[in-house]
Amino acid sequence: MDETKMAAARRAKARFSSLMPKGLNVVGVGIGLKGTDPALKVNLGTAPEDDSVLPKTIEGVPVLYDYVGKITKR
């Protein structure tokens, strides 16, 4: 994997919290893949009322959202 792209994904992950709208139900943030390139993977407990407020990219890194519901202990 291209280390330059991976470094960009790490920077995007670090900036994520400062760019998200208030009240967003984030249950996890990580780095995944979009095709063969690194992408920011954001797990949400609930979908926001208006998903147009969610950034599609952060510093050129694609952001993938997944609505996973409430995370509970098994």
N, CA, C and O atoms as a CHARMM CRD file, in Angstrom:
* protein
*
  296
    1    1 MET  N      0.83900  -1.17700   0.00000 PROA 1      0.00000
    2    1 MET  CA     0.00000   0.00000   0.00000 PROA 1      0.00000
    3    1 MET  C      0.88800   1.24500   0.00000 PROA 1      0.00000
    4    1 MET  O      1.95600   1.25700   0.61300 PROA 1      0.00000
    5    2 ASP  N      0.45100   2.25400  -0.67000 PROA 2      0.00000
    6    2 ASP  CA     1.17500   3.51800  -0.79200 PROA 2      0.00000
    7    2 ASP  C      1.22700   4.21700   0.57000 PROA 2      0.00000
    8    2 ASP  O      0.18800   4.59300   1.11300 PROA 2      0.00000
    9    3 GLU  N      2.42700   4.39100   1.11900 PROA 3      0.00000
   10    3 GLU  CA     2.59600   5.00200   2.44400 PROA 3      0.00000
   11    3 GLU  C      2.14900   6.45900   2.46800 PROA 3      0.00000
   12    3 GLU  O      1.69300   6.94300   3.50400 PROA 3      0.00000
   13    4 THR  N      2.26900   7.16200   1.35500 PROA 4      0.00000
   14    4 THR  CA     1.81900   8.55400   1.29800 PROA 4      0.00000
   15    4 THR  C      0.30800   8.62800   1.49200 PROA 4      0.00000
   16    4 THR  O     -0.18400   9.47700   2.23600 PROA 4      0.00000
   17    5 LYS  N     -0.42700   7.74400   0.82500 PROA 5      0.00000
   18    5 LYS  CA    -1.88300   7.72300   0.96100 PROA 5      0.00000
   19    5 LYS  C     -2.29200   7.27400   2.36600 PROA 5      0.00000
   20    5 LYS  O     -3.26800   7.77700   2.92200 PROA 5      0.00000
   21    6 MET  N     -1.54400   6.33100   2.93500 PROA 6      0.00000
   22    6 MET  CA    -1.85100   5.87100   4.28500 PROA 6      0.00000
   23    6 MET  C     -1.60700   6.98400   5.29500 PROA 6      0.00000
   24    6 MET  O     -2.38800   7.13800   6.23400 PROA 6      0.00000
   25    7 ALA  N     -0.54800   7.75800   5.12500 PROA 7      0.00000
   26    7 ALA  CA    -0.27000   8.88900   6.00900 PROA 7      0.00000
   27    7 ALA  C     -1.38400   9.93500   5.91000 PROA 7      0.00000
   28    7 ALA  O     -1.77300  10.52700   6.91700 PROA 7      0.00000
   29    8 ALA  N     -1.89500  10.16100   4.69900 PROA 8      0.00000
   30    8 ALA  CA    -2.99600  11.10000   4.51200 PROA 8      0.00000
   31    8 ALA  C     -4.24600  10.60800   5.23000 PROA 8      0.00000
   32    8 ALA  O     -4.97200  11.40600   5.82400 PROA 8      0.00000
   33    9 ALA  N     -4.50300   9.30400   5.18300 PROA 9      0.00000
   34    9 ALA  CA    -5.65900   8.73100   5.88300 PROA 9      0.00000
   35    9 ALA  C     -5.50900   8.89200   7.39700 PROA 9      0.00000
   36    9 ALA  O     -6.48900   9.16700   8.08900 PROA 9      0.00000
   37   10 ARG  N     -4.30400   8.72600   7.91000 PROA 10     0.00000
   38   10 ARG  CA    -4.07500   8.91800   9.34800 PROA 10     0.00000
   39   10 ARG  C     -4.31500  10.37500   9.75500 PROA 10     0.00000
   40   10 ARG  O     -4.88300  10.63900  10.81500 PROA 10     0.00000
   41   11 ARG  N     -3.88800  11.31000   8.91900 PROA 11     0.00000
   42   11 ARG  CA    -4.12900  12.73000   9.20300 PROA 11     0.00000
   43   11 ARG  C     -5.62300  13.04800   9.17100 PROA 11     0.00000
   44   11 ARG  O     -6.12200  13.80100  10.00800 PROA 11     0.00000
   45   12 ALA  N     -6.33400  12.46900   8.19900 PROA 12     0.00000
   46   12 ALA  CA    -7.77800  12.68800   8.09400 PROA 12     0.00000
   47   12 ALA  C     -8.48200  12.13700   9.33200 PROA 12     0.00000
   48   12 ALA  O     -9.41900  12.75300   9.83900 PROA 12     0.00000
   49   13 LYS  N     -8.04000  10.99800   9.81100 PROA 13     0.00000
   50   13 LYS  CA    -8.63700  10.40900  11.01700 PROA 13     0.00000
   51   13 LYS  C     -8.42000  11.32900  12.22000 PROA 13     0.00000
   52   13 LYS  O     -9.32200  11.49800  13.04100 PROA 13     0.00000
   53   14 ALA  N     -7.25000  11.91300  12.32600 PROA 14     0.00000
   54   14 ALA  CA    -6.94500  12.81800  13.43300 PROA 14     0.00000
   55   14 ALA  C     -7.79800  14.08800  13.36700 PROA 14     0.00000
   56   14 ALA  O     -8.14500  14.64500  14.40800 PROA 14     0.00000
   57   15 ARG  N     -8.13400  14.54800  12.18100 PROA 15     0.00000
   58   15 ARG  CA    -8.93400  15.77600  12.00300 PROA 15     0.00000
   59   15 ARG  C    -10.43000  15.53100  12.06100 PROA 15     0.00000
   60   15 ARG  O    -11.21000  16.47600  12.18100 PROA 15     0.00000
   61   16 PHE  N    -10.83200  14.28800  11.97800 PROA 16     0.00000
   62   16 PHE  CA   -12.24800  13.93100  11.86300 PROA 16     0.00000
   63   16 PHE  C    -13.13300  14.60500  12.91400 PROA 16     0.00000
   64   16 PHE  O    -14.14100  15.21700  12.56200 PROA 16     0.00000
   65   17 SER  N    -12.77700  14.50400  14.18000 PROA 17     0.00000
   66   17 SER  CA   -13.66400  14.99700  15.23600 PROA 17     0.00000
   67   17 SER  C    -13.88700  16.50600  15.15500 PROA 17     0.00000
   68   17 SER  O    -14.95900  16.98600  15.52400 PROA 17     0.00000
   69   18 SER  N    -12.90600  17.25400  14.68500 PROA 18     0.00000
   70   18 SER  CA   -13.07200  18.70400  14.59600 PROA 18     0.00000
   71   18 SER  C    -13.96000  19.12100  13.42300 PROA 18     0.00000
   72   18 SER  O    -14.41900  20.26300  13.37800 PROA 18     0.00000
   73   19 LEU  N    -14.20900  18.21900  12.47900 PROA 19     0.00000
   74   19 LEU  CA   -15.00000  18.55100  11.29500 PROA 19     0.00000
   75   19 LEU  C    -16.43500  18.03600  11.34200 PROA 19     0.00000
   76   19 LEU  O    -17.25500  18.42200  10.50900 PROA 19     0.00000
   77   20 MET  N    -16.74800  17.17200  12.29900 PROA 20     0.00000
   78   20 MET  CA   -18.07300  16.57300  12.35100 PROA 20     0.00000
   79   20 MET  C    -19.08600  17.50300  13.00400 PROA 20     0.00000
   80   20 MET  O    -18.75900  18.23200  13.94000 PROA 20     0.00000
   81   21 PRO  N    -20.32000  17.47300  12.50300 PROA 21     0.00000
   82   21 PRO  CA   -21.37100  18.29400  13.11200 PROA 21     0.00000
   83   21 PRO  C    -21.66500  17.81900  14.53800 PROA 21     0.00000
   84   21 PRO  O    -21.50200  16.64000  14.85300 PROA 21     0.00000
   85   22 LYS  N    -22.09200  18.73400  15.38200 PROA 22     0.00000
   86   22 LYS  CA   -22.44700  18.40500  16.76000 PROA 22     0.00000
   87   22 LYS  C    -23.62500  17.43100  16.77400 PROA 22     0.00000
   88   22 LYS  O    -24.51100  17.49600  15.92100 PROA 22     0.00000
   89   23 GLY  N    -23.62100  16.53600  17.74500 PROA 23     0.00000
   90   23 GLY  CA   -24.73700  15.61100  17.92100 PROA 23     0.00000
   91   23 GLY  C    -24.67900  14.36700  17.06200 PROA 23     0.00000
   92   23 GLY  O    -25.58900  13.54000  17.12300 PROA 23     0.00000
   93   24 LEU  N    -23.65000  14.21100  16.27200 PROA 24     0.00000
   94   24 LEU  CA   -23.51700  13.02700  15.43000 PROA 24     0.00000
   95   24 LEU  C    -23.20900  11.82300  16.31300 PROA 24     0.00000
   96   24 LEU  O    -22.32600  11.90000  17.16700 PROA 24     0.00000
   97   25 ASN  N    -23.91300  10.72300  16.12500 PROA 25     0.00000
   98   25 ASN  CA   -23.78200   9.53700  16.95700 PROA 25     0.00000
   99   25 ASN  C    -22.69800   8.61000  16.39100 PROA 25     0.00000
  100   25 ASN  O    -23.00200   7.59200  15.76900 PROA 25     0.00000
  101   26 VAL  N    -21.44000   8.97500  16.61600 PROA 26     0.00000
  102   26 VAL  CA   -20.30200   8.19400  16.12300 PROA 26     0.00000
  103   26 VAL  C    -19.98300   7.10000  17.14000 PROA 26     0.00000
  104   26 VAL  O    -19.80900   7.38100  18.32600 PROA 26     0.00000
  105   27 VAL  N    -19.90600   5.84400  16.67100 PROA 27     0.00000
  106   27 VAL  CA   -19.55300   4.73200  17.56500 PROA 27     0.00000
  107   27 VAL  C    -18.19000   4.14100  17.23000 PROA 27     0.00000
  108   27 VAL  O    -17.69800   3.28100  17.96000 PROA 27     0.00000
  109   28 GLY  N    -17.57300   4.58600  16.14100 PROA 28     0.00000
  110   28 GLY  CA   -16.24000   4.10800  15.80500 PROA 28     0.00000
  111   28 GLY  C    -15.68200   4.81200  14.58400 PROA 28     0.00000
  112   28 GLY  O    -16.41900   5.18100  13.67000 PROA 28     0.00000
  113   29 VAL  N    -14.36300   4.99500  14.58000 PROA 29     0.00000
  114   29 VAL  CA   -13.66700   5.60700  13.43900 PROA 29     0.00000
  115   29 VAL  C    -12.40900   4.79800  13.18900 PROA 29     0.00000
  116   29 VAL  O    -11.65400   4.50800  14.11700 PROA 29     0.00000
  117   30 GLY  N    -12.18500   4.43800  11.94900 PROA 30     0.00000
  118   30 GLY  CA   -10.99200   3.68300  11.60400 PROA 30     0.00000
  119   30 GLY  C    -10.57500   3.97100  10.17300 PROA 30     0.00000
  120   30 GLY  O    -11.11400   4.86000   9.51500 PROA 30     0.00000
  121   31 ILE  N     -9.61000   3.20300   9.71100 PROA 31     0.00000
  122   31 ILE  CA    -9.13900   3.33200   8.33500 PROA 31     0.00000
  123   31 ILE  C     -9.46400   2.03200   7.61900 PROA 31     0.00000
  124   31 ILE  O     -9.12000   0.94500   8.08300 PROA 31     0.00000
  125   32 GLY  N    -10.13100   2.16300   6.48200 PROA 32     0.00000
  126   32 GLY  CA   -10.48900   1.01600   5.66000 PROA 32     0.00000
  127   32 GLY  C    -10.02000   1.25400   4.24100 PROA 32     0.00000
  128   32 GLY  O     -9.10400   2.04100   4.00000 PROA 32     0.00000
  129   33 LEU  N    -10.64800   0.57600   3.31300 PROA 33     0.00000
  130   33 LEU  CA   -10.28300   0.71400   1.90300 PROA 33     0.00000
  131   33 LEU  C    -11.48500   1.08900   1.06000 PROA 33     0.00000
  132   33 LEU  O    -12.60400   0.63300   1.29700 PROA 33     0.00000
  133   34 LYS  N    -11.23000   1.92200   0.07900 PROA 34     0.00000
  134   34 LYS  CA   -12.18900   2.18900  -0.99000 PROA 34     0.00000
  135   34 LYS  C    -11.46900   1.77200  -2.25000 PROA 34     0.00000
  136   34 LYS  O    -10.59800   2.48600  -2.74700 PROA 34     0.00000
  137   35 GLY  N    -11.83400   0.61600  -2.76200 PROA 35     0.00000
  138   35 GLY  CA   -11.06500   0.02100  -3.85100 PROA 35     0.00000
  139   35 GLY  C     -9.73500  -0.44000  -3.28200 PROA 35     0.00000
  140   35 GLY  O     -9.70000  -1.28900  -2.39100 PROA 35     0.00000
  141   36 THR  N     -8.64600   0.11000  -3.78800 PROA 36     0.00000
  142   36 THR  CA    -7.32600  -0.24100  -3.26900 PROA 36     0.00000
  143   36 THR  C     -6.69600   0.89500  -2.46700 PROA 36     0.00000
  144   36 THR  O     -5.56900   0.77200  -1.98900 PROA 36     0.00000
  145   37 ASP  N     -7.42600   2.00400  -2.32200 PROA 37     0.00000
  146   37 ASP  CA    -6.89300   3.16600  -1.61600 PROA 37     0.00000
  147   37 ASP  C     -7.44600   3.26000  -0.20100 PROA 37     0.00000
  148   37 ASP  O     -8.59300   2.88500   0.04300 PROA 37     0.00000
  149   38 PRO  N     -6.63300   3.76200   0.73900 PROA 38     0.00000
  150   38 PRO  CA    -7.12200   3.94200   2.09800 PROA 38     0.00000
  151   38 PRO  C     -8.24600   4.97500   2.15500 PROA 38     0.00000
  152   38 PRO  O     -8.26000   5.94300   1.39400 PROA 38     0.00000
  153   39 ALA  N     -9.17600   4.75000   3.06100 PROA 39     0.00000
  154   39 ALA  CA   -10.29800   5.66000   3.27100 PROA 39     0.00000
  155   39 ALA  C    -10.61200   5.69200   4.76400 PROA 39     0.00000
  156   39 ALA  O    -10.29000   4.75700   5.49700 PROA 39     0.00000
  157   40 LEU  N    -11.23400   6.75900   5.19600 PROA 40     0.00000
  158   40 LEU  CA   -11.68100   6.85600   6.57400 PROA 40     0.00000
  159   40 LEU  C    -13.01100   6.12100   6.68800 PROA 40     0.00000
  160   40 LEU  O    -13.91700   6.36100   5.89000 PROA 40     0.00000
  161   41 LYS  N    -13.14100   5.23500   7.66000 PROA 41     0.00000
  162   41 LYS  CA   -14.36200   4.44700   7.87400 PROA 41     0.00000
  163   41 LYS  C    -14.99800   4.92300   9.16200 PROA 41     0.00000
  164   41 LYS  O    -14.38800   4.83200  10.22800 PROA 41     0.00000
  165   42 VAL  N    -16.22500   5.43300   9.07600 PROA 42     0.00000
  166   42 VAL  CA   -16.93100   5.98100  10.22500 PROA 42     0.00000
  167   42 VAL  C    -18.19000   5.15900  10.46800 PROA 42     0.00000
  168   42 VAL  O    -19.04800   5.04700   9.59300 PROA 42     0.00000
  169   43 ASN  N    -18.29200   4.58500  11.66600 PROA 43     0.00000
  170   43 ASN  CA   -19.48100   3.83600  12.06100 PROA 43     0.00000
  171   43 ASN  C    -20.37500   4.75100  12.87800 PROA 43     0.00000
  172   43 ASN  O    -19.93300   5.36600  13.84800 PROA 43     0.00000
  173   44 LEU  N    -21.64900   4.83700  12.47300 PROA 44     0.00000
  174   44 LEU  CA   -22.61300   5.69600  13.14200 PROA 44     0.00000
  175   44 LEU  C    -23.68800   4.83500  13.80400 PROA 44     0.00000
  176   44 LEU  O    -24.14500   3.84500  13.23200 PROA 44     0.00000
  177   45 GLY  N    -24.08200   5.22300  15.00900 PROA 45     0.00000
  178   45 GLY  CA   -25.14000   4.51200  15.71300 PROA 45     0.00000
  179   45 GLY  C    -26.49800   4.77700  15.09300 PROA 45     0.00000
  180   45 GLY  O    -27.33900   3.88100  15.02400 PROA 45     0.00000
  181   46 THR  N    -26.71400   6.00000  14.64300 PROA 46     0.00000
  182   46 THR  CA   -27.95500   6.37800  13.97700 PROA 46     0.00000
  183   46 THR  C    -27.61500   7.31700  12.81700 PROA 46     0.00000
  184   46 THR  O    -26.60100   8.01600  12.83200 PROA 46     0.00000
  185   47 ALA  N    -28.46800   7.31100  11.84400 PROA 47     0.00000
  186   47 ALA  CA   -28.27300   8.20000  10.69600 PROA 47     0.00000
  187   47 ALA  C    -28.63800   9.62900  11.10400 PROA 47     0.00000
  188   47 ALA  O    -29.60900   9.82700  11.83500 PROA 47     0.00000
  189   48 PRO  N    -27.88500  10.62000  10.64900 PROA 48     0.00000
  190   48 PRO  CA   -28.25300  12.00700  10.94800 PROA 48     0.00000
  191   48 PRO  C    -29.52100  12.38500  10.19000 PROA 48     0.00000
  192   48 PRO  O    -29.85600  11.77200   9.17600 PROA 48     0.00000
  193   49 GLU  N    -30.21900  13.39700  10.69000 PROA 49     0.00000
  194   49 GLU  CA   -31.43700  13.85600  10.01000 PROA 49     0.00000
  195   49 GLU  C    -31.13800  14.31200   8.59800 PROA 49     0.00000
  196   49 GLU  O    -31.93800  14.09900   7.68800 PROA 49     0.00000
  197   50 ASP  N    -29.99000  14.93800   8.41400 PROA 50     0.00000
  198   50 ASP  CA   -29.59600  15.45600   7.10000 PROA 50     0.00000
  199   50 ASP  C    -28.18200  14.97600   6.80900 PROA 50     0.00000
  200   50 ASP  O    -27.21800  15.54900   7.31800 PROA 50     0.00000
  201   51 ASP  N    -28.04700  13.93100   5.99700 PROA 51     0.00000
  202   51 ASP  CA   -26.70300  13.38200   5.74600 PROA 51     0.00000
  203   51 ASP  C    -25.86600  14.24700   4.80900 PROA 51     0.00000
  204   51 ASP  O    -24.70300  13.93600   4.55600 PROA 51     0.00000
  205   52 SER  N    -26.44800  15.33300   4.29000 PROA 52     0.00000
  206   52 SER  CA   -25.65500  16.22600   3.44600 PROA 52     0.00000
  207   52 SER  C    -24.62300  16.99500   4.27600 PROA 52     0.00000
  208   52 SER  O    -23.71600  17.60400   3.71000 PROA 52     0.00000
  209   53 VAL  N    -24.74600  16.97800   5.61100 PROA 53     0.00000
  210   53 VAL  CA   -23.77500  17.66000   6.47100 PROA 53     0.00000
  211   53 VAL  C    -22.51400  16.82100   6.67100 PROA 53     0.00000
  212   53 VAL  O    -21.52000  17.32500   7.19600 PROA 53     0.00000
  213   54 LEU  N    -22.53500  15.55800   6.26500 PROA 54     0.00000
  214   54 LEU  CA   -21.38700  14.67400   6.43700 PROA 54     0.00000
  215   54 LEU  C    -20.37900  14.90600   5.32000 PROA 54     0.00000
  216   54 LEU  O    -20.74000  14.84100   4.14500 PROA 54     0.00000
  217   55 PRO  N    -19.11600  15.17500   5.66500 PROA 55     0.00000
  218   55 PRO  CA   -18.11600  15.37600   4.60700 PROA 55     0.00000
  219   55 PRO  C    -17.87900  14.09400   3.81100 PROA 55     0.00000
  220   55 PRO  O    -17.81800  13.00000   4.37400 PROA 55     0.00000
  221   56 LYS  N    -17.75000  14.24500   2.51800 PROA 56     0.00000
  222   56 LYS  CA   -17.47000  13.09700   1.62800 PROA 56     0.00000
  223   56 LYS  C    -15.98000  12.79400   1.59500 PROA 56     0.00000
  224   56 LYS  O    -15.57100  11.65500   1.36600 PROA 56     0.00000
  225   57 THR  N    -15.16500  13.83600   1.82900 PROA 57     0.00000
  226   57 THR  CA   -13.71100  13.67100   1.88500 PROA 57     0.00000
  227   57 THR  C    -13.16800  14.57800   2.98700 PROA 57     0.00000
  228   57 THR  O    -13.77800  15.58600   3.34200 PROA 57     0.00000
  229   58 ILE  N    -12.01300  14.19700   3.51500 PROA 58     0.00000
  230   58 ILE  CA   -11.27000  15.03800   4.44600 PROA 58     0.00000
  231   58 ILE  C     -9.84200  15.08300   3.92100 PROA 58     0.00000
  232   58 ILE  O     -9.15600  14.06300   3.86500 PROA 58     0.00000
  233   59 GLU  N     -9.40400  16.27500   3.53900 PROA 59     0.00000
  234   59 GLU  CA    -8.07100  16.46500   2.96800 PROA 59     0.00000
  235   59 GLU  C     -7.80400  15.49400   1.81500 PROA 59     0.00000
  236   59 GLU  O     -6.70600  14.95100   1.69200 PROA 59     0.00000
  237   60 GLY  N     -8.80600  15.28400   0.98300 PROA 60     0.00000
  238   60 GLY  CA    -8.66700  14.42600  -0.18700 PROA 60     0.00000
  239   60 GLY  C     -8.86000  12.94200   0.07300 PROA 60     0.00000
  240   60 GLY  O     -8.82800  12.14600  -0.86600 PROA 60     0.00000
  241   61 VAL  N     -9.06000  12.55100   1.32800 PROA 61     0.00000
  242   61 VAL  CA    -9.25700  11.13800   1.68400 PROA 61     0.00000
  243   61 VAL  C    -10.76400  10.86800   1.70900 PROA 61     0.00000
  244   61 VAL  O    -11.50000  11.57900   2.39300 PROA 61     0.00000
  245   62 PRO  N    -11.23700   9.85000   0.97400 PROA 62     0.00000
  246   62 PRO  CA   -12.66800   9.54800   0.99400 PROA 62     0.00000
  247   62 PRO  C    -13.12200   9.09900   2.38500 PROA 62     0.00000
  248   62 PRO  O    -12.38100   8.43800   3.11200 PROA 62     0.00000
  249   63 VAL  N    -14.36300   9.47500   2.74000 PROA 63     0.00000
  250   63 VAL  CA   -14.94500   9.06500   4.01600 PROA 63     0.00000
  251   63 VAL  C    -16.12900   8.15000   3.72000 PROA 63     0.00000
  252   63 VAL  O    -17.05000   8.52500   2.99500 PROA 63     0.00000
  253   64 LEU  N    -16.09400   6.95100   4.28900 PROA 64     0.00000
  254   64 LEU  CA   -17.15800   5.96500   4.13000 PROA 64     0.00000
  255   64 LEU  C    -17.95100   5.89600   5.42900 PROA 64     0.00000
  256   64 LEU  O    -17.36400   5.77400   6.50500 PROA 64     0.00000
  257   65 TYR  N    -19.28300   5.97300   5.34300 PROA 65     0.00000
  258   65 TYR  CA   -20.14100   5.91900   6.51800 PROA 65     0.00000
  259   65 TYR  C    -20.91800   4.61500   6.52500 PROA 65     0.00000
  260   65 TYR  O    -21.37300   4.14200   5.48300 PROA 65     0.00000
  261   66 ASP  N    -21.06600   4.04100   7.70800 PROA 66     0.00000
  262   66 ASP  CA   -21.85000   2.82200   7.87200 PROA 66     0.00000
  263   66 ASP  C    -22.72600   3.01000   9.09700 PROA 66     0.00000
  264   66 ASP  O    -22.23400   3.37400  10.16500 PROA 66     0.00000
  265   67 TYR  N    -24.02500   2.76400   8.94900 PROA 67     0.00000
  266   67 TYR  CA   -24.96500   2.87400  10.05600 PROA 67     0.00000
  267   67 TYR  C    -25.05500   1.51100  10.72000 PROA 67     0.00000
  268   67 TYR  O    -25.69200   0.59900  10.19300 PROA 67     0.00000
  269   68 VAL  N    -24.42200   1.37300  11.87400 PROA 68     0.00000
  270   68 VAL  CA   -24.30000   0.07100  12.52200 PROA 68     0.00000
  271   68 VAL  C    -25.26800  -0.11500  13.69000 PROA 68     0.00000
  272   68 VAL  O    -25.38900  -1.21600  14.22700 PROA 68     0.00000
  273   69 GLY  N    -25.94400   0.93800  14.07700 PROA 69     0.00000
  274   69 GLY  CA   -26.86200   0.84100  15.21600 PROA 69     0.00000
  275   69 GLY  C    -26.09700   0.94500  16.52600 PROA 69     0.00000
  276   69 GLY  O    -24.91000   1.26800  16.55800 PROA 69     0.00000
  277   70 LYS  N    -26.81400   0.66300  17.59800 PROA 70     0.00000
  278   70 LYS  CA   -26.23400   0.76200  18.92400 PROA 70     0.00000
  279   70 LYS  C    -25.26700  -0.39800  19.15400 PROA 70     0.00000
  280   70 LYS  O    -25.56800  -1.54700  18.83300 PROA 70     0.00000
  281   71 ILE  N    -24.11000  -0.08100  19.71200 PROA 71     0.00000
  282   71 ILE  CA   -23.11000  -1.10200  20.05100 PROA 71     0.00000
  283   71 ILE  C    -23.39300  -1.54000  21.48300 PROA 71     0.00000
  284   71 ILE  O    -23.44500  -0.71600  22.39600 PROA 71     0.00000
  285   72 THR  N    -23.57400  -2.83800  21.66900 PROA 72     0.00000
  286   72 THR  CA   -23.85500  -3.36400  23.01100 PROA 72     0.00000
  287   72 THR  C    -22.91500  -4.51500  23.34700 PROA 72     0.00000
  288   72 THR  O    -22.35200  -5.16800  22.46900 PROA 72     0.00000
  289   73 LYS  N    -22.76900  -4.73500  24.62700 PROA 73     0.00000
  290   73 LYS  CA   -21.97000  -5.83600  25.12600 PROA 73     0.00000
  291   73 LYS  C    -22.73400  -7.13700  24.93000 PROA 73     0.00000
  292   73 LYS  O    -23.94500  -7.18100  25.14200 PROA 73     0.00000
  293   74 ARG  N    -22.03300  -8.20500  24.52500 PROA 74     0.00000
  294   74 ARG  CA   -22.69700  -9.50400  24.33700 PROA 74     0.00000
  295   74 ARG  C    -22.66700 -10.31000  25.59000 PROA 74     0.00000
  296   74 ARG  O    -23.17800 -11.42900  25.61700 PROA 74     0.00000
